[in-house]
Amino acid sequence: QTPEFSFPVDIYDREEEIVLVADMPGVPPNGVGINLDRGSLQIRGRAAGHPQGGSLVIQEYRVGDYVRSFTVSEEIDPTGISADLKKGVLILHLPKAEERKPRKIPVRAG
């Protein structure tokens, strides 16, 4: 059975969206799965194998599956979620629903 690991994340609350930044070393773009179901966001990634040949000197991550789950509030618009993976860093954009975005209230002079 393939071992499963948690992975570190940073989460940013921006005016228009929530941004989740996750370190997933060794995971290719086609090795990532992201699912949102009933307020539960699950991120899975399969780390590719190490290059063969030579002797291992230092091993800081192991081959296996990365798994992490988060509870997502209703303020997220599920139709606008997007993700990018570059050099082992997953950036997940969770846009806020229009009715949940902060609004400026104009003040009229009277």
N, C-alpha and C positions, 0 to 999 in steps of 0.2 A: 504494500500500500504506500502511496506517495505521501510524504509528510506535509502537513499544513502549517503555515506560519502567518502570524499577524505582521503588519507592516506599519511604519510610522506615517502619520498624516499631519498636515497643517490645514486648518480651516479658517477661511476669511469671510467675514460678513461685509459685503459691499452694498451700496445703495440699490443696485439693480439685480444683484445675484449673490449667491453663496459660492465660494470657490474652494474646492478641496484639492490639495496637492499631496500626492502619495508617492513615496519611494518604493519602486518595484524593480530592483536591479535584476537584469537577466530576462525580463519578460518582453517578448516581441509584441507588436501591436495586435497580431492575430491570436495572441495568447491571453488577451484580456476579455473578461465578460462582466458586463455591468447590467444589473437588473433592478427595477423599482417596482415593487408590488405591495399595495396596501400600506404605504408609508414606510416600508422597509427597503433600504437601498443596500444591495449586496455587490461587492466588488471582488472578483476572483481573477487571479492571474497565474499562469503556469510559467515558471522560470525555465528557460532553455538549458540544455546541458552544457557543461564546461567543455572547452576545447580538449581534444584527446592528445596525448603525447607529452613527454616530459614528466617531471615529478612536481607534485603540488608543494609549493613553498608556504603560502598563506592562503587560508580559506575564510573569507569574511561573510559569505552567504552560501547557502546550500541550495541544491536543486530541489524543487518541490512546488507546492501550490501556496500562493498568498490568498488569504481570505479575510475579509473584514465586512462587518455589517453596521449600518447606521440607521437611526430612526429619522425620517424626513417629515417635517411639518407640512401642513396644508398650504403654507405660503409659497411653496415651490410649484412652478409650472412644469409638469412632467413632459409636456410636448416640446419644450425648448432645451432640454438637457443635451449637452455636448461634451465630448472628451477628446483629449489629445495625449499621446504618449510619445515622449522624446527622450532618448538617452536614459531610460529607466525611471523617468519621472512622469507620472500620470497627473494631468490637470483636468479636473472635472468641473464644468460650469453648470450650476443649478440656478436658473433664472427665477426670480421672484414673480409670482402672479401679479398682474396689473393692479388688482384691487388691494394687494398687500404692500405695494411699493409706497415709500414715504411720499407725501405730497406737501407742497408748499401752499399755504392758504393765503390768497391775496387779501390785503387790507385796503379798503377803499377810504379815501378821504371824504369826509362828509360834512 
